[in-house]
């Protein structure tokens, strides 16, 4: 649950030019680029946390963070209006960020305007709002005189338009629902975790009034925006007989947590209070695992049992930004500081763990499976199943046993991984398919390693995700030859080029549409992992992976996507230590939602999580704000009106009564945050 900001600068022109050709191959449609004349009149902008909004002249009207194409040497008057009452100011600096031309006072009154007079001069490269520099930032382009060459405007970059499905609210009255899961039992009920510490049961008559379990008194004290709390729930495969289930939550620092750390990661086993498993016994807690957490964010929270009967546990990289700072160890990659994602010896952060909760170890309440990839390697922590993660948010197994896990990105890209035993998913050497630098996180370097050194776990490959999308896309005129390179190609020097060229035939499935909610260059800020659709009510979703993004821009509600896996994607070796086993990025489409909980094809709330019912149908969990103070709700995806699909059964109490958080700047629950 979070967003991705970390007080980072905007996507640079250089990075966009390198990435544009690769993105079109990865399922993104590149619209026709128009021409934009230099601005010679008064400039008017609206300022709000989600970005500057162009107002005048007409060439920039309604654009988000429009490029200001100015005539060098001309005098300009710029007037901007505070649209939301947050604190904003206006700064102009050079592209390198080391020379400032203009910096105004901060205005905090909604409707207040500020007038700035200046002369366009050599070196001006960007304008931004200092308090919200990652989202309120645009480029300045200088020309010597009016009409001096045409320049491509910043067009919209769109994801394919997907099918239309209905969305029906089945439960309200929550705060920030973080997971929905079912137990292997005969009862018709779904269990919903609320970030504030409660597990609720949703049955045929709707949401039950009393929680199944309430551990709110064991949680940290929340901040206004927070990624901590009750984050995960998994039921033992034999729950119907033994009443055991596993809860993942954030507690105040416990014994063994360093004084300067923020809190303790807790994974505990609970049991039900009686043979009918109707409610939990709050006094039955048996702590399975505690991990010191240095920061408040990047907590992951996913827990689920695999088809092998073992418990899989997602862990974030420890928080902060870039996998560096307090609580982040040094790793093998000297070009970047950090980090926990590449370390498997000093802590269990930045990984997916695999443990046996039915056995005990010599010093632990759990055993480590003998076939975990690092069990027999000296100095390694055997709990690791896969590593190289930043903040897994949304992890699920398919019916055939494949593990898919979303990973919230840092500054630029969101991704989903097809997780294999022993896989290294590249963070913080890479962000998704792109090379990453802790010094310039918004400008991916051209080259980075494709494997670890031989003395680091035998020289394992750094694996790419199967799904990736950027937060924001601005496509300018490609550099000469830009369409001919940029793919995860490797050269003899064992390096990978930034960008990701997909396998042949991986074009966008379905139409490329008009964006349908993904507009003005903005796609999202924090991926929310979902599940492969394995129900039978919505034929248009058959065989697709349904997932989403927490928020369009950190302030607006989120989006629901689908991706179409290629045929045979499951047929990869289960051990990822020898080669990547991936075959290009899966094409992405935006689902068009209709119903009371949808507006303009998108949900009306922030998308915190997805869940799957016993029948394979998909639920979307939302809340109304980016804080731990919202109105949370659970919705079920259903056939669209008039699509000819069989009407869904009423088994889930769709008409029940009850009521229902990530960023580039401050973060959101479950997805990622700032500092993030």
C-alpha positions as CSV (number, residue, x, y, z in Angstrom):
1,X,0.0,0.0,0.0
2,X,1.9,2.9,-1.0
3,X,2.9,5.3,-3.5
4,X,6.2,6.0,-4.9
5,X,7.7,9.3,-4.5
6,X,10.6,9.8,-2.2
7,X,10.9,13.5,-3.0
8,X,12.3,12.7,-6.4
9,X,12.5,14.9,-9.5
10,X,10.2,14.3,-12.4
11,X,10.9,12.0,-15.3
12,X,13.7,13.5,-17.4
13,X,13.7,14.2,-21.1
14,X,16.6,11.9,-21.6
15,X,14.9,8.9,-19.9
16,X,11.7,9.4,-21.9
17,X,13.6,9.4,-25.2
18,X,15.3,6.2,-24.4
19,X,12.1,4.5,-23.3
20,X,9.5,5.5,-25.9
21,X,10.2,2.8,-28.5
22,X,10.4,0.1,-25.9
23,X,7.0,1.1,-24.4
24,X,5.2,0.9,-27.6
25,X,6.4,-2.7,-28.0
26,X,5.3,-3.5,-24.4
27,X,1.6,-3.0,-25.0
28,X,1.4,0.8,-24.9
29,X,-0.2,2.7,-27.8
30,X,1.7,5.8,-28.9
31,X,-0.8,8.4,-30.2
32,X,0.1,10.8,-33.0
33,X,2.2,13.7,-31.8
34,X,1.0,17.2,-32.6
35,X,3.1,20.3,-33.1
36,X,3.2,23.1,-30.5
37,X,4.1,26.8,-31.1
38,X,6.2,28.9,-28.8
39,X,4.3,30.8,-26.1
40,X,4.3,34.5,-26.7
41,X,1.3,35.6,-24.5
42,X,0.6,35.6,-20.8
43,X,0.9,32.2,-19.1
44,X,-1.7,31.0,-16.7
45,X,-1.5,27.9,-14.6
46,X,-3.5,26.3,-11.8
47,X,-1.6,24.7,-8.9
48,X,-2.7,21.6,-7.1
49,X,-0.9,18.7,-5.4
50,X,-1.5,16.3,-8.3
51,X,0.2,18.7,-10.8
52,X,0.2,22.1,-12.5
53,X,-2.8,22.5,-14.8
54,X,-2.4,24.6,-18.0
55,X,-5.0,27.4,-18.4
56,X,-3.6,29.8,-21.0
57,X,-2.6,30.2,-23.7
58,X,-4.8,27.7,-25.5
59,X,-1.8,25.6,-26.6
60,X,-1.3,24.4,-23.0
61,X,-5.0,24.5,-21.8
62,X,-6.0,21.5,-19.7
63,X,-2.5,19.9,-19.9
64,X,-1.0,18.5,-16.8
65,X,2.5,19.9,-16.1
66,X,2.6,21.4,-19.7
67,X,5.9,22.1,-21.4
68,X,6.4,25.9,-21.6
69,X,8.0,26.6,-25.0
70,X,9.4,30.1,-24.5
71,X,11.2,32.5,-26.8
72,X,14.6,33.3,-25.4
73,X,15.0,36.9,-24.4
74,X,11.2,37.6,-24.3
75,X,9.5,39.0,-21.2
76,X,6.7,36.9,-19.7
77,X,4.0,37.4,-17.2
78,X,3.0,34.2,-15.4
79,X,-0.1,34.0,-13.2
80,X,-0.9,30.9,-11.2
81,X,-3.8,30.2,-9.0
82,X,-3.9,28.0,-5.8
83,X,-6.6,25.4,-6.7
84,X,-6.6,23.2,-3.5
85,X,-5.5,25.3,-0.5
86,X,-2.2,23.3,-0.1
87,X,1.1,25.2,0.2
88,X,2.5,25.9,-3.2
89,X,5.1,28.2,-4.8
90,X,6.7,28.6,-8.2
91,X,10.4,27.8,-8.9
92,X,12.4,27.9,-12.2
93,X,15.8,26.3,-12.4
94,X,18.1,24.7,-14.9
95,X,17.8,21.1,-15.9
96,X,20.6,20.0,-13.6
97,X,18.9,21.5,-10.6
98,X,22.0,23.5,-9.5
99,X,21.0,27.0,-10.7
100,X,17.8,28.8,-9.6
101,X,16.3,31.6,-11.6
102,X,13.0,32.2,-9.7
103,X,11.7,31.1,-6.3
104,X,8.6,32.7,-4.9
105,X,6.9,32.6,-1.5
106,X,4.6,29.7,-0.6
107,X,0.8,30.5,-0.9
108,X,-1.7,28.4,1.1
109,X,-5.0,30.0,0.4
110,X,-7.4,28.4,-2.1
111,X,-8.2,30.8,-4.9
112,X,-5.2,33.0,-4.2
113,X,-3.2,34.0,-7.3
114,X,0.5,35.0,-7.7
115,X,1.9,37.0,-10.6
116,X,5.5,36.6,-11.7
117,X,7.3,38.6,-14.3
118,X,10.5,37.2,-15.8
119,X,12.6,37.1,-19.0
120,X,13.2,33.7,-20.6
121,X,16.9,33.2,-20.5
122,X,19.5,30.6,-21.4
123,X,19.7,27.7,-18.9
124,X,16.1,27.6,-17.8
125,X,15.1,24.0,-18.0
126,X,12.3,23.2,-15.5
127,X,9.6,24.8,-13.3
128,X,8.1,23.2,-10.2
129,X,6.5,23.7,-6.8
130,X,9.1,23.1,-4.1
131,X,6.7,21.4,-1.5
132,X,5.4,19.0,-4.1
133,X,8.3,18.8,-6.5
134,X,7.8,15.3,-7.8
135,X,4.3,15.8,-9.1
136,X,4.1,19.6,-9.8
137,X,7.0,19.8,-12.3
138,X,7.2,20.6,-16.0
139,X,9.8,21.3,-18.6
140,X,10.8,24.7,-20.2
141,X,12.0,24.6,-23.8
142,X,13.8,27.7,-25.1
143,X,14.0,28.9,-28.7
144,X,15.9,31.8,-30.1
145,X,13.0,33.5,-31.9
146,X,9.3,32.9,-32.6
147,X,8.7,30.0,-35.0
148,X,12.2,28.7,-34.6
149,X,11.5,25.1,-35.5
150,X,8.5,23.0,-34.5
151,X,8.6,20.9,-31.4
152,X,6.5,17.9,-30.6
153,X,3.9,18.6,-27.9
154,X,3.6,16.2,-24.9
155,X,0.9,13.8,-26.0
156,X,-1.1,11.3,-24.0
157,X,0.4,7.8,-23.7
158,X,-2.3,5.2,-23.3
159,X,-2.8,1.6,-22.3
160,X,-5.0,-0.6,-24.4
161,X,-8.7,-0.2,-23.7
162,X,-10.0,-3.4,-22.1
163,X,-13.5,-4.9,-21.8
164,X,-16.3,-3.3,-19.8
165,X,-17.3,-5.1,-16.6
166,X,-19.7,-4.3,-13.7
167,X,-18.6,-3.5,-10.2
168,X,-21.0,-4.0,-7.3
169,X,-20.5,-3.0,-3.7
170,X,-20.9,-6.0,-1.3
171,X,-19.6,-4.5,1.9
172,X,-19.1,-1.1,3.5
173,X,-18.3,0.2,7.0
174,X,-14.6,-0.6,6.8
175,X,-11.7,1.9,7.0
176,X,-8.9,0.6,4.8
177,X,-9.4,-3.0,3.8
178,X,-6.0,-4.7,3.0
179,X,-7.0,-8.2,2.0
180,X,-9.8,-10.6,1.3
181,X,-9.3,-14.3,1.5
182,X,-11.3,-17.5,2.0
183,X,-10.6,-20.7,4.0
184,X,-10.8,-24.2,2.7
185,X,-14.1,-25.0,4.3
186,X,-17.8,-25.6,3.5
187,X,-19.0,-22.2,4.9
188,X,-20.0,-19.4,2.5
189,X,-17.8,-16.6,3.9
190,X,-15.0,-14.3,3.0
191,X,-12.5,-12.8,5.5
192,X,-11.6,-9.2,5.2
193,X,-8.7,-7.5,7.0
194,X,-9.0,-3.9,7.9
195,X,-5.7,-2.0,8.3
196,X,-6.9,-0.7,11.7
197,X,-6.7,-4.2,13.2
198,X,-9.9,-6.1,12.6
199,X,-10.8,-9.2,10.6
200,X,-14.4,-9.2,9.5
201,X,-16.5,-12.0,8.0
202,X,-18.6,-11.4,4.9
203,X,-21.2,-14.0,4.4
204,X,-24.6,-14.5,2.6
205,X,-26.2,-11.8,4.7
206,X,-23.4,-9.3,4.2
207,X,-20.7,-8.1,6.6
208,X,-21.1,-9.3,10.2
209,X,-21.2,-6.6,12.8
210,X,-18.7,-8.1,15.2
211,X,-15.2,-8.8,14.0
212,X,-13.9,-12.4,13.8
213,X,-10.7,-11.1,15.5
214,X,-9.6,-7.6,16.8
215,X,-5.9,-7.0,17.4
216,X,-6.1,-3.2,17.2
217,X,-4.5,-2.9,20.7
218,X,-1.4,-4.7,19.5
219,X,-0.7,-2.3,16.6
220,X,1.5,0.8,16.2
221,X,-0.1,4.2,16.7
222,X,-1.1,5.4,13.3
223,X,0.0,8.5,11.5
224,X,-2.4,10.3,9.2
225,X,-0.9,8.5,6.2
226,X,0.5,5.1,7.2
227,X,1.6,1.8,5.6
228,X,1.7,-0.1,8.8
229,X,-1.2,-2.0,10.5
230,X,-3.0,-5.3,9.9
231,X,-1.7,-6.2,6.5
232,X,-2.1,-9.9,5.7
233,X,-4.1,-13.1,6.5
234,X,-3.8,-16.7,5.5
235,X,-5.7,-19.8,6.5
236,X,-4.0,-23.1,7.2
237,X,-4.8,-25.7,4.5
238,X,-6.4,-27.8,7.2
239,X,-8.3,-24.9,8.8
240,X,-11.6,-26.8,8.7
241,X,-10.1,-29.3,11.1
242,X,-7.4,-27.4,13.1
243,X,-8.8,-23.9,13.2
244,X,-5.4,-22.3,12.6
245,X,-4.8,-19.1,10.7
246,X,-1.9,-16.7,10.3
247,X,-1.9,-12.9,10.7
248,X,0.7,-10.3,9.6
249,X,0.7,-7.0,11.5
250,X,2.9,-4.1,12.6
251,X,3.6,-3.7,16.3
252,X,5.5,-1.1,18.3
253,X,9.2,-2.0,18.6
254,X,9.7,-5.3,20.5
255,X,12.7,-6.9,22.2
256,X,15.5,-7.2,19.7
257,X,14.4,-4.3,17.5
258,X,17.1,-1.6,17.5
259,X,16.3,1.6,19.3
260,X,16.4,3.8,16.1
261,X,14.1,1.5,14.2
262,X,10.4,2.3,13.6
263,X,8.5,-0.9,14.5
264,X,8.4,-4.7,14.5
265,X,7.1,-6.9,11.7
266,X,5.0,-9.7,13.4
267,X,3.7,-12.9,11.9
268,X,1.5,-14.9,14.3
269,X,-0.6,-18.0,14.4
270,X,-4.1,-17.8,16.0
271,X,-6.7,-20.4,16.5
272,X,-10.5,-20.3,16.5
273,X,-12.4,-20.3,19.7
274,X,-14.6,-23.4,19.1
275,X,-15.0,-26.4,16.8
276,X,-17.4,-24.5,14.5
277,X,-14.6,-22.0,13.7
278,X,-17.1,-19.1,14.0
279,X,-14.8,-16.7,15.8
280,X,-11.1,-16.5,16.7
281,X,-9.6,-16.8,20.1
282,X,-7.6,-13.6,20.7
283,X,-5.6,-15.3,23.5
284,X,-4.4,-18.1,21.3
285,X,-1.6,-16.1,19.6
286,X,1.7,-17.9,18.9
287,X,4.3,-15.6,17.4
288,X,6.0,-17.3,14.5
289,X,8.3,-14.6,13.2
290,X,9.4,-11.1,14.2
291,X,11.5,-8.8,12.0
292,X,12.9,-5.4,13.0
293,X,11.6,-2.7,10.5
294,X,13.8,0.4,10.2
295,X,11.2,2.7,8.6
296,X,7.4,3.0,8.6
297,X,6.9,2.1,4.9
298,X,7.7,-0.7,2.5
299,X,6.1,-3.3,4.8
300,X,4.6,-5.6,2.2
301,X,2.2,-7.8,4.2
302,X,1.3,-10.6,1.9
303,X,1.0,-14.1,3.3
304,X,-0.4,-17.1,1.5
305,X,-0.1,-20.9,1.5
306,X,1.3,-22.4,-1.6
307,X,0.1,-25.7,-3.1
308,X,3.1,-27.3,-1.3
309,X,1.5,-26.5,2.1
310,X,4.3,-24.0,3.0
311,X,3.6,-20.4,4.0
312,X,4.9,-17.7,1.7
313,X,5.6,-14.4,3.4
314,X,6.4,-11.1,1.5
315,X,8.8,-8.6,3.1
316,X,9.6,-5.0,1.9
317,X,13.1,-3.7,1.7
318,X,12.9,-1.8,5.1
319,X,11.5,1.5,3.8
320,X,12.9,4.9,3.3
321,X,13.9,5.5,-0.3
322,X,16.2,3.7,-2.8
323,X,16.9,0.8,-0.3
324,X,19.5,2.9,1.4
325,X,20.0,4.6,4.9
326,X,19.3,3.3,8.4
327,X,18.6,-0.4,8.4
328,X,19.8,-1.0,4.9
329,X,23.0,-3.1,4.6
330,X,25.7,-2.9,1.9
331,X,25.4,-5.3,-1.0
332,X,27.6,-6.6,-3.9
333,X,26.7,-3.8,-6.4
334,X,29.2,-1.0,-5.7
335,X,27.6,1.5,-8.1
336,X,24.6,1.8,-5.8
337,X,24.4,2.3,-2.1
338,X,22.3,-0.3,-0.2
339,X,20.6,-2.6,0.0
340,X,18.4,-5.2,1.6
341,X,16.9,-6.3,-1.7
342,X,20.2,-7.9,-2.8
343,X,21.2,-9.2,0.6
344,X,20.3,-12.7,1.8
345,X,22.7,-13.0,4.7
346,X,22.1,-10.2,7.2
347,X,18.3,-9.9,7.3
348,X,15.0,-11.2,5.7
349,X,13.9,-7.9,4.1
350,X,13.2,-7.3,0.4
351,X,12.2,-10.9,-0.2
352,X,9.6,-13.6,-0.4
353,X,10.2,-16.1,2.4
354,X,9.0,-19.7,2.5
355,X,8.5,-21.5,5.9
356,X,7.0,-24.7,7.3
357,X,4.6,-23.6,10.1
358,X,3.7,-27.3,10.9
359,X,7.2,-28.0,12.2
360,X,9.7,-26.2,14.5
361,X,13.4,-25.5,13.9
362,X,16.2,-25.7,16.4
363,X,15.7,-22.1,17.4
364,X,12.6,-21.0,15.6
365,X,8.8,-21.8,15.9
366,X,8.9,-22.8,12.2
367,X,11.1,-25.1,10.1
368,X,12.8,-24.2,6.8
369,X,11.9,-26.5,3.9
370,X,14.8,-28.6,2.8
371,X,14.4,-27.5,-0.8
372,X,14.5,-23.8,-0.2
373,X,17.2,-22.4,-2.6
374,X,19.7,-21.2,0.0
375,X,19.4,-24.0,2.6
376,X,22.8,-25.5,2.0
377,X,24.8,-22.4,1.3
378,X,27.1,-21.2,4.1
379,X,26.1,-17.9,5.7
380,X,22.8,-17.6,3.9
381,X,19.4,-17.2,5.6
382,X,17.5,-20.3,4.5
383,X,14.1,-18.7,4.8
384,X,14.5,-17.0,1.4
385,X,12.6,-18.3,-1.5
386,X,13.1,-15.3,-3.8
387,X,14.7,-11.9,-3.3
388,X,15.4,-8.6,-5.0
389,X,12.0,-6.9,-4.1
390,X,11.3,-3.4,-3.0
391,X,7.8,-3.7,-1.6
392,X,5.7,-6.7,-2.7
393,X,2.0,-5.6,-2.5
394,X,-0.4,-8.2,-3.8
395,X,0.8,-11.8,-4.0
396,X,-1.3,-14.8,-5.2
397,X,-1.1,-18.3,-6.5
398,X,-3.0,-19.5,-9.5
399,X,-4.9,-22.8,-9.5
400,X,-2.0,-24.4,-11.3
401,X,0.4,-23.2,-8.6
402,X,2.1,-20.3,-10.3
403,X,3.1,-17.4,-7.9
404,X,2.5,-13.8,-9.1
405,X,3.7,-10.9,-7.0
406,X,3.4,-7.2,-7.7
407,X,6.4,-5.0,-6.6
408,X,5.8,-1.3,-5.9
409,X,8.4,0.8,-7.8
410,X,10.6,3.7,-6.7
411,X,10.2,6.7,-9.0
412,X,9.3,5.6,-12.5
413,X,8.0,2.1,-13.0
414,X,5.6,-0.4,-11.5
415,X,5.9,-4.1,-12.0
416,X,4.5,-7.6,-11.4
417,X,6.7,-10.7,-11.3
418,X,6.2,-14.4,-12.1
419,X,8.1,-15.6,-9.0
420,X,10.4,-18.7,-9.3
421,X,12.3,-20.6,-6.7
422,X,15.7,-18.8,-6.2
423,X,14.7,-15.8,-8.4
424,X,16.5,-12.5,-8.0
425,X,14.1,-9.8,-9.1
426,X,16.8,-7.1,-9.4
427,X,16.0,-4.3,-6.9
428,X,17.9,-2.0,-6.3
429,X,20.2,-2.7,-9.3
430,X,17.1,-2.3,-11.5
431,X,13.6,-0.9,-11.2
432,X,11.5,-3.2,-13.2
433,X,13.3,-3.8,-16.5
434,X,15.3,-0.6,-16.2
435,X,18.7,0.1,-14.7
436,X,18.5,2.1,-11.4
437,X,20.8,4.6,-9.8
438,X,20.5,5.6,-6.1
439,X,22.2,8.9,-7.1
440,X,19.8,9.7,-10.0
441,X,16.7,7.6,-9.3
442,X,14.6,9.5,-12.0
443,X,17.3,9.0,-14.7
444,X,18.1,5.3,-15.3
445,X,21.7,4.7,-16.3
446,X,22.4,3.2,-19.6
447,X,24.0,0.0,-18.3
448,X,23.9,-2.2,-15.3
449,X,24.8,-5.8,-14.5
450,X,22.6,-8.7,-15.8
451,X,23.9,-11.1,-13.1
452,X,25.4,-11.1,-9.7
453,X,29.2,-11.8,-9.5
454,X,30.1,-15.5,-9.4
455,X,31.0,-15.1,-5.7
456,X,27.4,-14.0,-4.9
457,X,25.2,-17.0,-4.9
458,X,26.9,-18.4,-8.0
459,X,26.3,-15.6,-10.4
460,X,22.5,-15.7,-10.6
461,X,20.6,-13.8,-13.3
462,X,18.7,-10.6,-12.4
463,X,15.2,-11.3,-13.6
464,X,12.7,-9.0,-15.3
465,X,9.0,-8.7,-14.4
466,X,6.3,-10.0,-16.7
467,X,4.3,-6.7,-16.3
468,X,5.6,-3.2,-16.2
469,X,4.1,0.3,-16.7
470,X,5.5,3.8,-16.0
471,X,3.9,6.3,-13.7
472,X,3.7,8.9,-16.3
473,X,4.5,9.0,-20.0
474,X,5.6,12.0,-22.0
475,X,6.8,11.1,-25.5
476,X,8.8,13.6,-27.4
477,X,10.4,13.4,-30.8
478,X,12.6,10.3,-30.7
479,X,16.3,10.7,-31.1
480,X,17.7,9.3,-34.4
481,X,17.7,5.5,-34.1
482,X,15.7,5.5,-30.9
483,X,13.4,2.9,-32.3
484,X,16.2,0.5,-33.0
485,X,17.5,-0.1,-29.5
486,X,16.5,-0.2,-25.9
487,X,15.6,-3.7,-24.9
488,X,16.9,-5.9,-22.2
489,X,19.5,-7.0,-24.7
490,X,22.8,-8.0,-23.3
491,X,26.1,-7.5,-24.8
492,X,29.2,-9.5,-24.3
493,X,30.1,-7.4,-21.3
494,X,27.3,-9.0,-19.2
495,X,25.4,-5.7,-19.0
496,X,21.8,-4.9,-19.8
497,X,20.6,-1.8,-21.5
498,X,18.0,0.3,-19.9
499,X,14.6,-0.3,-21.5
500,X,12.8,-3.5,-22.3
501,X,12.2,-4.8,-25.8
502,X,9.5,-7.4,-25.7
503,X,9.3,-10.7,-27.5
504,X,7.9,-10.8,-31.0
505,X,4.2,-10.9,-31.2
506,X,3.7,-9.2,-27.8
507,X,1.6,-6.5,-29.3
508,X,-1.3,-4.9,-27.4
509,X,-4.2,-7.4,-27.1
510,X,-7.6,-5.7,-27.6
511,X,-8.0,-2.2,-28.7
512,X,-5.7,0.6,-27.9
513,X,-8.6,2.9,-27.3
514,X,-8.5,6.5,-26.1
515,X,-6.9,6.0,-22.7
516,X,-10.2,5.7,-20.8
517,X,-8.9,7.2,-17.6
518,X,-5.2,6.9,-18.3
519,X,-4.8,10.4,-19.7
520,X,-2.6,13.5,-19.6
521,X,0.4,11.2,-19.4
522,X,-0.5,9.9,-16.0
523,X,-1.0,6.1,-15.4
524,X,-0.6,5.5,-11.7
525,X,1.8,5.7,-8.8
526,X,1.7,2.4,-6.9
527,X,0.8,-1.1,-8.3
528,X,-1.7,-3.2,-6.4
529,X,-1.2,-6.8,-7.2
530,X,-4.2,-9.0,-8.1
531,X,-5.1,-12.4,-9.2
532,X,-5.4,-14.5,-12.3
533,X,-9.1,-14.7,-13.2
534,X,-10.3,-18.3,-12.8
535,X,-14.0,-17.7,-12.4
536,X,-16.7,-18.4,-15.0
537,X,-19.1,-15.4,-14.7
538,X,-17.2,-12.9,-16.9
539,X,-16.0,-14.5,-20.1
540,X,-14.1,-11.3,-21.1
541,X,-11.7,-11.9,-18.2
542,X,-11.0,-15.5,-18.9
543,X,-7.3,-16.2,-18.6
544,X,-6.3,-12.7,-17.7
545,X,-4.4,-11.3,-14.7
546,X,-6.5,-8.6,-13.0
547,X,-4.6,-6.0,-11.0
548,X,-4.6,-2.2,-10.5
549,X,-3.0,0.9,-9.3
550,X,-3.7,2.5,-5.9
551,X,-4.2,6.0,-7.3
552,X,-4.0,7.7,-10.6
553,X,-1.8,10.5,-9.3
554,X,-1.6,10.2,-5.5
555,X,-4.7,12.3,-4.9
556,X,-7.3,10.7,-7.2
557,X,-8.9,7.2,-7.0
558,X,-7.1,4.2,-8.6
559,X,-7.5,2.2,-11.7
560,X,-8.2,-1.5,-12.5
561,X,-6.1,-3.1,-15.3
562,X,-5.8,-6.5,-16.8
563,X,-2.8,-8.2,-18.5
564,X,-3.0,-11.0,-21.0
565,X,-0.3,-13.7,-20.4
566,X,1.1,-15.3,-23.5
567,X,0.3,-19.0,-24.2
568,X,2.5,-21.3,-22.2
569,X,3.7,-18.7,-19.7
570,X,3.4,-21.3,-16.9
571,X,5.8,-23.6,-18.7
572,X,9.0,-22.2,-17.1
573,X,11.3,-24.3,-15.0
574,X,10.5,-23.9,-11.3
575,X,14.1,-22.9,-10.5
576,X,15.2,-19.5,-11.7
577,X,18.9,-19.7,-10.8
578,X,20.1,-20.5,-14.3
579,X,18.2,-18.3,-16.7
580,X,15.4,-15.7,-16.6
581,X,12.7,-17.9,-18.1
582,X,10.7,-14.7,-19.0
583,X,9.5,-14.0,-22.5
584,X,8.7,-10.3,-22.8
585,X,6.1,-8.1,-21.1
586,X,2.5,-9.0,-21.0
587,X,0.2,-6.5,-22.8
588,X,-1.9,-4.3,-20.5
589,X,-5.4,-3.0,-20.8
590,X,-7.5,-0.8,-18.6
591,X,-10.8,-2.4,-17.5
592,X,-13.8,-0.2,-18.1
593,X,-15.9,-0.4,-14.9
594,X,-19.6,0.5,-14.7
595,X,-21.8,0.7,-11.6
596,X,-22.4,2.9,-8.6
597,X,-18.8,2.4,-7.4
598,X,-17.4,3.5,-10.7
599,X,-17.0,6.8,-12.5
600,X,-15.5,7.4,-16.0
601,X,-14.6,3.7,-16.2
602,X,-12.5,3.7,-13.0
603,X,-13.4,2.9,-9.3
604,X,-14.4,5.8,-7.1
605,X,-11.9,4.9,-4.4
606,X,-8.2,4.2,-3.9
607,X,-7.5,0.6,-4.8
608,X,-5.9,-1.1,-1.8
609,X,-6.2,-4.8,-2.6
610,X,-7.8,-7.5,-4.7
611,X,-9.3,-10.8,-3.4
612,X,-10.6,-14.0,-4.9
613,X,-13.7,-15.8,-3.7
614,X,-14.0,-19.6,-3.5
615,X,-15.8,-19.5,-6.9
616,X,-12.8,-17.7,-8.5
617,X,-14.6,-14.4,-8.9
618,X,-12.6,-11.2,-8.1
619,X,-13.2,-8.6,-5.4
620,X,-11.8,-5.0,-5.4
621,X,-11.0,-3.4,-2.0
622,X,-11.1,0.4,-1.9
623,X,-11.1,3.3,0.5
624,X,-12.1,6.9,0.1
625,X,-8.9,8.6,1.2
626,X,-5.1,8.2,1.2
627,X,-5.1,8.2,5.0
628,X,-6.0,5.6,7.7
629,X,-9.3,7.5,8.1
630,X,-11.3,6.6,5.1
631,X,-14.6,4.9,4.2
632,X,-13.5,1.4,3.1
633,X,-15.6,-0.9,0.9
634,X,-15.4,-4.2,-0.9
635,X,-16.8,-4.6,-4.4
636,X,-17.3,-7.6,-6.7
637,X,-16.5,-7.6,-10.4
638,X,-19.6,-8.8,-12.3
639,X,-20.7,-9.1,-15.9
640,X,-21.5,-5.7,-17.5
641,X,-25.2,-5.0,-18.2
642,X,-26.3,-6.5,-21.4
643,X,-23.1,-8.5,-22.2
644,X,-24.9,-11.8,-22.4
645,X,-23.0,-13.4,-19.6
646,X,-24.7,-15.5,-17.0
647,X,-26.0,-13.3,-14.1
648,X,-23.9,-13.8,-10.9
649,X,-25.4,-15.7,-8.1
650,X,-26.5,-13.8,-5.0
651,X,-24.5,-15.9,-2.7
652,X,-22.3,-13.0,-1.6
653,X,-25.0,-10.8,-0.2
654,X,-24.4,-8.1,-2.8
655,X,-27.2,-6.0,-1.4
656,X,-25.9,-6.1,2.2
657,X,-25.5,-3.0,4.4
658,X,-22.2,-1.8,5.7
659,X,-19.6,0.8,4.6
660,X,-16.2,1.1,3.3
661,X,-4.3,5.0,0.6
662,X,0.5,5.9,-1.8
663,X,2.5,8.4,-3.8
664,X,5.2,9.9,-5.4
665,X,5.5,12.1,-2.5
666,X,4.3,10.6,0.6
667,X,3.0,7.1,0.0
668,X,0.1,4.9,0.2
669,X,-1.0,1.9,2.0
670,X,0.0,-1.4,0.5
671,X,1.5,0.1,-2.4
672,X,4.4,2.2,-1.6
673,X,5.3,5.4,-0.2
674,X,7.6,8.1,-0.2
675,X,10.7,8.0,1.2
676,X,9.4,5.2,-0.4
